[in-house]
Protein backbone atom coordinates (compact mmCIF):
# COMPACT_ATOMS: atom_id res chain seq x y z
CA UNK A 1 0.00 0.00 0.00
CA UNK A 2 1.05 3.57 -0.64
CA UNK A 3 -0.55 5.59 2.18
CA UNK A 4 -2.26 8.81 1.17
CA UNK A 5 -0.02 11.79 1.82
CA UNK A 6 3.05 9.62 2.46
CA UNK A 7 4.99 9.12 -0.80
CA UNK A 8 7.34 6.21 -1.22
CA UNK A 9 10.56 5.63 -3.14
CA UNK A 10 11.97 2.57 -4.86
CA UNK A 11 15.66 1.69 -4.76
CA UNK A 12 15.91 3.02 -8.30
CA UNK A 13 14.48 6.36 -7.10
CA UNK A 14 16.96 6.45 -4.23
CA UNK A 15 19.92 5.65 -6.47
CA UNK A 16 18.87 8.41 -8.88
CA UNK A 17 18.59 10.89 -6.00
CA UNK A 18 22.19 10.12 -5.05
CA UNK A 19 23.40 10.41 -8.62
CA UNK A 20 24.42 6.77 -8.89
CA UNK A 21 23.46 3.91 -11.17
CA UNK A 22 21.20 1.45 -9.41
CA UNK A 23 23.74 -1.42 -9.44
CA UNK A 24 26.44 0.91 -8.09
CA UNK A 25 24.18 2.21 -5.32
CA UNK A 26 23.23 -1.32 -4.32
CA UNK A 27 26.86 -2.39 -4.19
CA UNK A 28 27.99 0.61 -2.14
CA UNK A 29 24.99 1.43 0.03
CA UNK A 30 22.27 -1.20 -0.40
CA UNK A 31 23.06 -3.42 2.58
CA UNK A 32 23.53 -0.53 5.01
CA UNK A 33 20.42 1.26 3.76
CA UNK A 34 18.22 -1.84 4.12
CA UNK A 35 19.56 -2.42 7.63
CA UNK A 36 18.51 1.07 8.68
CA UNK A 37 15.37 1.81 6.63
CA UNK A 38 12.55 -0.77 6.66
CA UNK A 39 10.48 -1.49 3.59
CA UNK A 40 6.86 -0.40 3.68
CA UNK A 41 5.67 -3.52 1.83
CA UNK A 42 7.42 -6.60 3.27
CA UNK A 43 7.32 -9.64 1.01
CA UNK A 44 6.87 -7.74 -2.24
CA UNK A 45 9.55 -8.04 -4.92
CA UNK A 46 9.38 -4.29 -5.58
CA UNK A 47 10.80 -2.77 -2.39
CA UNK A 48 9.16 0.49 -1.38
CA UNK A 49 10.48 2.83 1.29
CA UNK A 50 8.93 5.78 3.06
CA UNK A 51 10.24 8.81 1.16
CA UNK A 52 10.85 10.87 4.33
CA UNK A 53 12.99 8.11 5.81
CA UNK A 54 14.85 7.49 2.55
CA UNK A 55 15.69 11.16 2.07
CA UNK A 56 16.89 11.44 5.68
CA UNK A 57 19.30 8.57 5.00
CA UNK A 58 20.51 10.16 1.75
CA UNK A 59 21.14 13.48 3.54
CA UNK A 60 22.87 11.86 6.51
CA UNK A 61 20.19 12.92 8.98
CA UNK A 62 18.61 10.89 11.75
CA UNK A 63 15.96 8.62 10.28
CA UNK A 64 12.53 9.60 11.62
CA UNK A 65 9.94 7.10 12.72
CA UNK A 66 7.43 6.29 10.04
CA UNK A 67 4.12 8.01 10.64
CA UNK A 68 1.24 5.76 11.64
CA UNK A 69 -1.72 6.24 9.32
CA UNK A 70 -5.37 5.25 9.41
CA UNK A 71 -7.00 3.81 6.29
CA UNK A 72 -7.81 6.61 3.83
CA UNK A 73 -10.02 6.47 0.71
CA UNK A 74 -7.07 7.67 -1.41
CA UNK A 75 -4.59 5.06 -0.18
CA UNK A 76 -3.21 3.20 -3.19
CA UNK A 77 -3.62 -0.57 -2.93
CA UNK A 78 -1.51 -3.11 -4.80
CA UNK A 79 -3.12 -5.77 -6.96
CA UNK A 80 -2.62 -8.31 -4.16
CA UNK A 81 -4.24 -6.02 -1.60
CA UNK A 82 -7.23 -5.43 -3.90
CA UNK A 83 -7.48 -9.17 -4.45
CA UNK A 84 -7.56 -9.76 -0.68
CA UNK A 85 -10.25 -7.11 -0.27
CA UNK A 86 -12.38 -8.67 -3.02
CA UNK A 87 -11.74 -12.23 -1.90
CA UNK A 88 -10.13 -13.29 -5.17
CA UNK A 89 -6.64 -13.47 -6.69
CA UNK A 90 -4.35 -11.02 -8.47
CA UNK A 91 -4.89 -12.32 -12.01
CA UNK A 92 -8.66 -12.03 -11.57
CA UNK A 93 -8.27 -8.42 -10.42
CA UNK A 94 -6.30 -7.72 -13.62
CA UNK A 95 -9.06 -9.35 -15.65
CA UNK A 96 -11.66 -7.22 -13.83
CA UNK A 97 -9.71 -4.06 -14.71
CA UNK A 98 -9.28 -5.11 -18.34
CA UNK A 99 -13.01 -5.71 -18.80
CA UNK A 100 -14.31 -2.69 -16.89
CA UNK A 101 -15.66 -4.55 -13.87
CA UNK A 102 -13.08 -2.58 -11.89
CA UNK A 103 -11.40 0.74 -12.84
CA UNK A 104 -8.03 0.37 -14.51
CA UNK A 105 -6.14 1.87 -11.59
CA UNK A 106 -3.15 4.22 -11.49
CA UNK A 107 0.41 3.64 -12.68
CA UNK A 108 3.09 4.20 -10.03
CA UNK A 109 6.65 2.87 -9.89
CA UNK A 110 6.03 0.55 -12.83
CA UNK A 111 3.04 -1.09 -11.12
CA UNK A 112 -0.70 -0.60 -11.16
CA UNK A 113 -2.45 0.56 -7.99
CA UNK A 114 -6.08 1.19 -7.08
CA UNK A 115 -7.37 3.91 -4.75
CA UNK A 116 -8.94 2.24 -1.74
CA UNK A 117 -12.30 3.87 -2.46
CA UNK A 118 -12.49 2.21 -5.89
CA UNK A 119 -11.88 -1.25 -4.48
CA UNK A 120 -14.26 -0.62 -1.59
CA UNK A 121 -16.96 0.59 -4.00
CA UNK A 122 -16.64 -2.71 -5.85
CA UNK A 123 -17.06 -4.58 -2.58
CA UNK A 124 -20.05 -2.46 -1.52
CA UNK A 125 -21.77 -2.91 -4.89
CA UNK A 126 -21.70 -6.69 -4.53
CA UNK A 127 -21.23 -9.19 -7.35
CA UNK A 128 -23.03 -7.65 -10.31
CA UNK A 129 -21.36 -9.74 -12.99
CA UNK A 130 -23.61 -11.57 -15.39
CA UNK A 131 -23.70 -15.32 -14.86
CA UNK A 132 -25.09 -16.83 -18.09
CA UNK A 133 -25.59 -20.27 -16.58
CA UNK A 134 -28.25 -18.78 -14.27
CA UNK A 135 -30.33 -17.61 -17.22
CA UNK A 136 -33.08 -20.06 -17.92
CA UNK A 137 -32.56 -21.96 -14.70
CA UNK A 138 -34.97 -24.87 -14.55
CA UNK A 139 -35.54 -24.98 -18.31
CA UNK A 140 -34.97 -28.24 -20.08
CA UNK A 141 -32.22 -28.60 -22.69
CA UNK A 142 -33.54 -27.63 -26.10
CA UNK A 143 -36.06 -25.11 -24.73
CA UNK A 144 -36.24 -22.34 -27.39
CA UNK A 145 -36.02 -19.72 -24.65
CA UNK A 146 -32.43 -20.82 -24.04
CA UNK A 147 -31.38 -19.70 -27.52
CA UNK A 148 -29.87 -16.29 -28.13
CA UNK A 149 -32.26 -13.82 -29.82
CA UNK A 150 -31.78 -13.41 -33.54
CA UNK A 151 -29.61 -10.52 -34.57
CA UNK A 152 -27.55 -10.71 -31.40
CA UNK A 153 -24.26 -12.50 -30.81
CA UNK A 154 -24.34 -15.33 -28.27
CA UNK A 155 -23.17 -14.24 -24.84
CA UNK A 156 -20.25 -16.62 -25.12
CA UNK A 157 -18.86 -14.52 -27.96
CA UNK A 158 -19.02 -11.42 -25.77
CA UNK A 159 -17.19 -13.26 -23.04
CA UNK A 160 -14.51 -14.38 -25.47
CA UNK A 161 -13.91 -10.75 -26.41
CA UNK A 162 -13.72 -9.81 -22.72
CA UNK A 163 -11.18 -12.55 -22.07
CA UNK A 164 -9.16 -11.52 -25.12
CA UNK A 165 -9.00 -7.98 -23.70
CA UNK A 166 -7.97 -9.37 -20.32
CA UNK A 167 -5.20 -11.39 -21.96
CA UNK A 168 -3.89 -8.28 -23.70
CA UNK A 169 -3.89 -6.32 -20.42
CA UNK A 170 -2.20 -9.14 -18.52
CA UNK A 171 0.53 -9.47 -21.14
CA UNK A 172 1.46 -5.79 -20.82
CA UNK A 173 2.06 -6.39 -17.10
CA UNK A 174 3.94 -9.66 -17.56
CA UNK A 175 1.10 -11.65 -16.02
CA UNK A 176 -1.26 -14.38 -17.19
CA UNK A 177 -4.95 -15.26 -17.15
CA UNK A 178 -5.75 -18.89 -16.32
CA UNK A 179 -8.73 -21.16 -16.80
CA UNK A 180 -9.24 -21.12 -13.02
CA UNK A 181 -9.40 -17.30 -13.09
CA UNK A 182 -12.11 -17.41 -15.74
CA UNK A 183 -14.05 -20.13 -13.96
CA UNK A 184 -14.14 -17.93 -10.86
CA UNK A 185 -14.98 -14.76 -12.79
CA UNK A 186 -17.88 -16.20 -14.77
CA UNK A 187 -19.07 -18.79 -12.28
CA UNK A 188 -18.51 -21.67 -14.69
CA UNK A 189 -16.63 -24.96 -14.63
CA UNK A 190 -12.89 -25.09 -15.14
CA UNK A 191 -13.49 -26.92 -18.42
CA UNK A 192 -15.62 -24.02 -19.65
CA UNK A 193 -12.87 -21.67 -18.49
CA UNK A 194 -10.40 -23.63 -20.63
CA UNK A 195 -12.69 -23.31 -23.66
CA UNK A 196 -13.06 -19.57 -23.13
CA UNK A 197 -9.30 -19.18 -22.79
CA UNK A 198 -8.62 -21.16 -25.96
CA UNK A 199 -11.23 -19.20 -27.91
CA UNK A 200 -9.87 -15.87 -26.63
CA UNK A 201 -6.33 -16.81 -27.64
CA UNK A 202 -7.57 -17.76 -31.10
CA UNK A 203 -9.41 -14.44 -31.34
CA UNK A 204 -6.26 -12.53 -30.38
CA UNK A 205 -4.24 -14.41 -32.98
CA UNK A 206 -6.67 -13.25 -35.68
CA UNK A 207 -6.62 -9.61 -34.60
N, C-alpha and C positions, 0 to 999 in steps of 0.2 A: 504494500500500500504506500502511496505517496500522500501523506497527510496534507490537508488544505492549509496553505499558509506556511508550510515548512518544506521548502524545496530540497531536493536531493541531488547528489552528484555520483556519477559512475567513476571508476578508476580512470577511464579515458578522459573524462572531464577534469579530473584532478591532475593528471599528467599534463594536459594542455595548459592548465592554470600555472603550472610550474615551468612551462617552456620545454618540457622533455617529451620524447617519444614514449609511447605507452610501455614498450618492452624495457626501455632504459629506466623509466620511473619504477617499474616493478622490481627490476634488479637492484636498484639503489635504495629504494624507500619502501617497497611494498610490504615486506615482512614487518618492519617497525610500525608502519602506518596501521596495518591490520591489528597489530597487538594493542594499539592505543585507541583506535576509533572503531567501534562496533558497527556491523552492517545493520541496516534497518529492516532487511528482509532475509533473515537467516534461512538457509536451505535453497535459495534461488541461485541459479547459475550466474545471473546478472547481478553483481553486488552493487547495492545502493547504500550511500552514506548520507547522513544528515549534512546539508551544505554548511551550516554554521560550524559544526564540529570539524569538517574537512578543511574549511578555510582557516580555522584557528590553528590546525596542525601545519598547514602550508606557511602561515605567517609566524610560526614559532611561538604562538600564544598558548596559554593554558586552555585545555579543551573543555568547553562547558558541558554541563549535563544536558542530555537531550530533553527537550520540553515534552511533558506528558500532554497528550491531546485526547479529547473526547471525539467520538464519531461525528463527522460533519458531512452534510449532503454533497459537498464538492471534493471529498477525499477521492483519490483516484485508485481504483481497485485493479489488481492484475487479473489476468484471465482465470488463474486458479482460484483467486478469492471470489470472483463472480460465480464461478462454477460451484464453489462451496455454498454460496448464498442461495443459488438456484437449485441446489441438490442434484447437480449433474456433473459432467466432466468438461475439461478444457476444450476438447475438439468439438463438443456439442455447442459450447458457447460461441466458438468461431463460426459454426454453421448457422447459429441463430443470427449473428451479426451480418453474415453474408446474405441471408434471405430476408432481413428486415424485421425478424421477430424481436430483435434487440438492436438498439442503435450501434453504429459501427465503432464507437469509442474514439479515443484521442491518442495520437502518436506521441510518445515520449521516450527518449533514450533507446530508440530502435524497437520499442515494444508498443503494444496497444493496451490502453487502460480505459476503464469505464468509470465515470463519476458515480459515486455511491447512490445518488438519487435515481439514476437511470436503472441500475440493477434492482434497487428496492421497488421502483415502480413496476418492473416486470414481475417481481414477487407478489406485490399487492394486487396486480391485475389478475393473477391466477393463470392457469393454463388455458389459453384461448386458441391454441393451435387447432387446425381442423384434423379430425381423425376419420378418414374415409371409411374405415372398417365399421364405424358406428352407424353410418348411413344405411338405412334399410335394415336395421337390426330386426331379426325375427322373420324376415322375408325368406322364402325358399329360393334356392338356386334356380336361375332361369326366369324369375319374376321380372317382367318388363320394366318395372319401376327401378330395378337395379342398374339399368343401362343409362349411359350418359345421354343427355338430350342432344338431338341432332343440331349440328351447327356449332357444337362446343367440343373442345378437345377433352378427352378423358382426364380425370384428375391426376392419374398416374403420370401423364405427360407433363403436367404442371410441376409435379414433384420432381421429375427428372431434371427439369430446367432449374429448379431450386437447388438440387444437389450439385448440378454442374457449376452453378455460381458459387456454392460453398467450397467445392474443390478448387476453383480458381483462387478464392480468397485464402484458403488454407495453404496453397502452394506458395503464395507471395510471402507467407510468414514461416515457411519451412516446416509446415505441419501436415497432418493428414486427416482425412475423414474416413471412418471405418463403417463397416456394416452394422456393428453394434451401436455406433452413434446414431445411425439412421433409424435403426429399430426403436431406439429410445425416443428419438425426436418425433417419429410419426406413429408410434404406438403399434408397430407391426412386428412380425416375426423376424428373426435374424436372416432367414432365407429370403424374405421379401426385401430386407435391407441390402442383401447381396445383389439382388436383381436390380434394385434402384441404383446401386453404386456402379454396376456394370453398364447399365443403360446411360448413366450420366457421363461416364468415361467415354463411351462411344459417341455421345452427343458432342463432348468437348473436342474429340478427335476430328469431327466433321466441321467444326466451327473455323 
